[in-house]
Structure formats: C-alpha cells, structure tokens
Amino acid sequence: MIKHVVIWKLKEIEDGPKLKKEIDSLNGQIPGLISIETGLDLNRSSAAGDLILISIHESKDALDLYQDHPLHVKVRDKIVEAVTSRIVVDFEV
C-alpha cells in the first residue's frame, strides 16, 4: 500500500472548506483508492499548512491511476488555482 500526503497553503483561507468538500467527493470513486481523509488547519501558525490530504492506495500503480483519473484531475485543477504552495510525500505502508 502507498500513503499519499499533500499539504497546501491557500491563497484565501476561506476556500478551505469548499476544497475539502471537493477532495472528499473522490472517496470511493477511483479504483485502487482505499481511503481519503482531509483536514483544515486549526493551528494558524506561519509554519502550518492550511489544508491536508491523506490518501491510501492499493499500490504505486493505483496511485498513478489516481493521479491521471479524470475526477482527480478536475479537483486538482481547482486546487492548483487556489494554492500558493504544495508539499507531497508518498511512502509505502
């Protein structure tokens, strides 16, 4: 299994709940995606991100399928427009 973690800084903090809902809508929609979890930061420190995604995929191939899946691409395009930075870590579990 592969765990995929993404942390974003948003241009507008008010966009967080809408983007969280968009990401959450992918749950159960893409083959090989075992689970997806999102969260909005409560810390508000300058070192913190604003929005996090943690997803688990059956394999590296399943993660690759997820990355190119049309539903993911649609959500990703919305996120790209709304963020100032992004950090990603993918690792085996």
Secondary structure by P-SEA (a helix, b strand, c coil): cbbbbbbbbbccccaaaaaaaaaaaaccccccccbbbbbbbcccccccccbbbbbbcccaaaaaaaaacaaaaaaaaaaaacccbbbbbbbcc
